[in-house]
Amino acid sequence: MAQEDLSKGWQQRLPTVSLQAEFFLMKFPDVGRDQVMKMAEDFKKHDARKKGELQEDQALRLLESRKETKRFVELRKMTKDLVYDSRREFSFLEWACIAFGKSWKELHTPTSNQAEIDAAIANLREAEERKQNVEDTERRRKDDIRQKEENDKRDREQQTAQAGVKGAAAKFAWAGTDTKDSTLTNAERIKAEAAARKQTKEAEAARIKAEEEKKRAEAGSAEAHKRAQEELKRKEEEDQRIAAEKEVERK
């Protein structure tokens, strides 16, 4: 029960693989950044459902791709100290604990630099969400344009295919639409083209801005990891110094 309480709500705080990777790095500064990021990429490649989780068979294939072939029983033995759901699906955070031999309980135990970790994660999450919102907005805009074109094409085909008077009337109406489009004044055409270019330019500027914000947030997270590594190194050196002094005293 203690493990469940410590990790409660982590899925809401760390919804993406990239956030989980950064959190893991800051909590365990002895693990190399390149190793974790490479593992995150491998994890995403094997996540066929794009849900940010691996099922047991996908996890086994990931291990196999790393030349670490295991059986189901061996995989479950590796996960005996984890708290994960009964569907036997692994988040990246859980998988990183397995791969690097880290404690799930320690991962969720507050540290002396927890405030810095939380701030870095919050900043990165906001940047990720802004970038996603920009991409979603542009995708919806393009989808709307494509959908309108498809609807117009379908309506034209259905209406003009009608027999008799209705079909003839539809052909006349669509011919009128075509004529109107072809007789736009130069000023109207220039205005429409300028508006389309403006939309495209604004969307690209928003995308670039969001991407730059995300990169700055990632850099901040990397700096936090670096400071944690330096603090760990200082602590290890201090422990070694104290141990050496005690050894001298014993002699």
Phi, psi and omega per residue, in radians:
M1 nan -0.600 -3.111
A2 -1.061 -0.692 3.137
Q3 -1.105 -0.734 -3.127
E4 -1.097 -0.721 -3.127
D5 -1.142 -0.724 -3.109
L6 -1.141 -0.663 -3.053
S7 -1.685 0.072 -3.049
K8 -0.973 2.245 3.062
G9 1.430 0.126 -3.073
W10 -1.142 -0.518 -3.125
Q11 -1.101 -0.602 3.125
Q12 -1.289 -0.600 -3.133
R13 -1.335 -0.530 -3.043
L14 -2.264 1.225 -3.016
P15 -1.339 -0.256 -3.080
T16 -2.045 2.789 3.123
V17 -1.067 -0.726 -3.111
S18 -1.115 -0.706 3.098
L19 -1.135 -0.729 3.137
Q20 -1.118 -0.677 3.127
A21 -1.123 -0.767 -3.137
E22 -1.147 -0.714 3.124
F23 -1.083 -0.798 3.139
F24 -1.040 -0.774 -3.127
L25 -1.083 -0.741 -3.111
M26 -1.246 -0.497 3.115
K27 -1.413 -0.468 3.141
F28 -2.218 1.339 -3.070
P29 -1.156 -0.187 3.103
D30 -1.340 -0.188 3.124
V31 -1.585 2.380 -3.101
G32 -1.226 2.447 -3.113
R33 -1.101 -0.787 -3.115
D34 -1.059 -0.671 -3.140
Q35 -1.085 -0.806 -3.094
V36 -1.179 -0.745 -3.115
M37 -1.167 -0.638 3.079
K38 -1.143 -0.697 3.121
M39 -1.153 -0.653 3.115
A40 -1.096 -0.710 3.107
E41 -1.132 -0.760 3.109
D42 -1.092 -0.695 3.132
F43 -1.049 -0.825 -3.114
K44 -1.143 -0.608 3.122
K45 -1.123 -0.597 -3.105
H46 -1.580 -0.070 3.096
D47 -1.488 1.371 -3.037
A48 -1.075 -0.514 -3.102
R49 -1.498 -0.123 -3.128
K50 0.974 0.747 3.138
K51 -1.872 -0.019 -3.103
G52 1.348 0.325 3.125
E53 -2.459 2.633 3.038
L54 -1.933 2.323 2.969
Q55 -1.363 2.904 -3.044
E56 -1.008 -0.715 -3.124
D57 -1.178 -0.611 3.091
Q58 -1.208 -0.657 3.101
A59 -1.104 -0.692 3.117
L60 -1.150 -0.660 3.103
R61 -1.175 -0.616 3.078
L62 -1.110 -0.779 3.101
L63 -1.079 -0.701 -3.140
E64 -1.108 -0.672 3.127
S65 -1.157 -0.359 3.108
R66 -1.713 0.246 3.139
K67 1.083 0.627 3.138
E68 -2.229 1.020 -3.067
T69 -1.066 2.267 3.130
K70 -2.313 2.820 2.991
R71 -1.711 2.896 -3.135
F72 -0.962 -0.768 -3.095
V73 -1.113 -0.617 3.112
E74 -1.228 -0.682 3.108
L75 -1.083 -0.777 -3.121
R76 -1.158 -0.554 3.073
K77 -1.168 -0.632 3.123
M78 -1.141 -0.459 -3.039
T79 -1.780 0.195 -3.015
K80 -1.086 -0.444 -3.118
D81 -1.658 0.072 -3.123
L82 -1.637 2.763 3.009
V83 -1.909 1.790 3.097
Y84 -2.423 2.875 -2.920
D85 -1.261 2.892 -3.047
S86 -1.206 -0.228 3.101
R87 -1.318 -0.132 -3.125
R88 1.023 0.964 3.040
E89 -2.066 2.449 -3.043
F90 -1.903 2.269 2.944
S91 -1.380 2.941 3.092
F92 -1.134 -0.621 -3.122
L93 -1.070 -0.753 3.093
E94 -1.165 -0.723 -3.123
W95 -1.121 -0.675 3.127
A96 -1.116 -0.672 3.093
C97 -1.083 -0.706 3.121
I98 -1.123 -0.886 -3.018
A99 -1.126 -0.665 -3.061
F100 -1.810 0.131 3.067
G101 1.110 0.726 -3.110
K102 -1.849 2.699 -3.096
S103 -1.434 2.228 3.073
W104 -1.089 -0.653 3.128
K105 -1.167 -0.785 3.135
E106 -1.120 -0.632 3.123
L107 -0.972 -0.665 -3.065
H108 -1.762 0.133 3.076
T109 -1.524 2.206 -3.126
P110 -0.987 2.457 3.137
T111 -1.983 3.042 -3.112
S112 -1.118 -0.466 3.129
N113 -1.832 0.448 -3.065
Q114 -1.055 -0.650 -3.137
A115 -1.089 -0.711 3.114
E116 -1.159 -0.710 3.114
I117 -1.077 -0.840 -3.111
D118 -1.084 -0.689 3.140
A119 -1.160 -0.742 -3.140
A120 -1.125 -0.726 3.129
I121 -1.155 -0.742 3.139
A122 -1.095 -0.723 3.127
N123 -1.110 -0.765 -3.139
L124 -1.177 -0.685 3.140
R125 -1.120 -0.748 3.116
E126 -1.070 -0.718 3.136
A127 -1.147 -0.728 3.108
E128 -1.082 -0.747 -3.111
E129 -1.180 -0.676 3.094
R130 -1.107 -0.763 3.128
K131 -1.095 -0.751 3.131
Q132 -1.121 -0.692 3.133
N133 -1.112 -0.719 3.107
V134 -1.087 -0.807 -3.131
E135 -1.133 -0.691 3.129
D136 -1.143 -0.715 3.140
T137 -1.086 -0.791 -3.137
E138 -1.179 -0.660 3.122
R139 -1.132 -0.714 3.117
R140 -1.132 -0.673 3.123
R141 -1.073 -0.806 3.127
K142 -1.175 -0.664 3.104
D143 -1.105 -0.695 3.135
D144 -1.102 -0.740 3.124
I145 -1.104 -0.825 -3.134
R146 -1.113 -0.706 -3.136
Q147 -1.132 -0.701 3.116
K148 -1.104 -0.748 3.124
E149 -1.099 -0.731 3.139
E150 -1.176 -0.705 3.121
N151 -1.126 -0.745 3.131
D152 -1.095 -0.737 3.139
K153 -1.121 -0.762 3.140
R154 -1.121 -0.803 -3.132
D155 -1.078 -0.729 3.142
R156 -1.065 -0.822 -3.103
E157 -1.116 -0.741 -3.118
Q158 -1.184 -0.776 -3.064
Q159 -1.244 -0.721 -3.112
T160 -1.339 -0.267 3.125
A161 -1.421 -0.162 -3.131
Q162 -1.171 2.571 3.141
A163 -1.420 2.782 2.991
G164 1.210 -2.517 -3.038
V165 -1.123 -0.696 -3.105
K166 -1.086 -0.769 3.136
G167 -1.126 -0.733 3.134
A168 -1.123 -0.715 3.136
A169 -1.136 -0.684 3.136
A170 -1.135 -0.743 3.119
K171 -1.076 -0.704 3.121
F172 -1.121 -0.759 -3.116
A173 -1.129 -0.772 3.136
W174 -1.193 -0.589 3.072
A175 -1.108 -0.638 3.090
G176 -1.141 -0.683 3.099
T177 -1.103 -0.749 3.125
D178 -1.109 -0.711 3.140
T179 -1.124 -0.730 3.130
K180 -1.080 -0.750 3.128
D181 -1.113 -0.644 -3.071
S182 -1.402 -0.266 -3.103
T183 -1.870 0.324 3.043
L184 -1.021 2.442 3.091
T185 -1.196 2.791 3.104
N186 -0.979 -0.711 -3.129
A187 -1.100 -0.737 3.142
E188 -1.167 -0.712 -3.126
R189 -1.156 -0.768 3.125
I190 -1.084 -0.717 -3.136
K191 -1.119 -0.758 -3.134
A192 -1.142 -0.758 3.137
E193 -1.143 -0.670 3.114
A194 -1.133 -0.696 3.131
A195 -1.124 -0.702 3.127
A196 -1.151 -0.729 3.116
R197 -1.121 -0.677 3.137
K198 -1.097 -0.776 3.118
Q199 -1.054 -0.789 -3.134
T200 -1.114 -0.747 -3.139
K201 -1.125 -0.757 3.140
E202 -1.135 -0.705 3.126
A203 -1.112 -0.727 3.140
E204 -1.173 -0.701 3.112
A205 -1.108 -0.716 3.120
A206 -1.144 -0.672 3.124
R207 -1.128 -0.787 -3.137
I208 -1.101 -0.752 3.133
K209 -1.077 -0.796 -3.136
A210 -1.116 -0.681 3.124
E211 -1.136 -0.716 3.126
E212 -1.155 -0.697 3.105
E213 -1.098 -0.711 3.131
K214 -1.138 -0.711 3.124
K215 -1.119 -0.688 3.103
R216 -1.130 -0.700 3.123
A217 -1.147 -0.700 3.097
E218 -1.126 -0.666 3.100
A219 -1.126 -0.681 3.094
G220 -1.109 -0.687 3.100
S221 -1.148 -0.719 3.124
A222 -1.110 -0.657 3.106
E223 -1.147 -0.700 3.105
A224 -1.094 -0.695 3.094
H225 -1.120 -0.721 3.141
K226 -1.113 -0.752 3.122
R227 -1.116 -0.662 3.111
A228 -1.133 -0.667 3.090
Q229 -1.112 -0.750 -3.142
E230 -1.130 -0.688 3.115
E231 -1.152 -0.689 3.103
L232 -1.106 -0.722 3.130
K233 -1.114 -0.755 3.109
R234 -1.064 -0.728 -3.137
K235 -1.121 -0.757 3.128
E236 -1.103 -0.729 3.119
E237 -1.132 -0.682 3.121
E238 -1.148 -0.733 3.109
D239 -1.084 -0.705 3.124
Q240 -1.152 -0.680 3.119
R241 -1.119 -0.791 -3.137
I242 -1.111 -0.734 -3.141
A243 -1.113 -0.687 3.132
A244 -1.151 -0.707 3.122
E245 -1.112 -0.710 3.121
K246 -1.156 -0.628 3.112
E247 -1.136 -0.705 3.103
V248 -1.116 -0.733 3.140
E249 -1.095 -0.677 -3.136
R250 -1.132 -0.578 3.137
K251 -1.329 nan nan
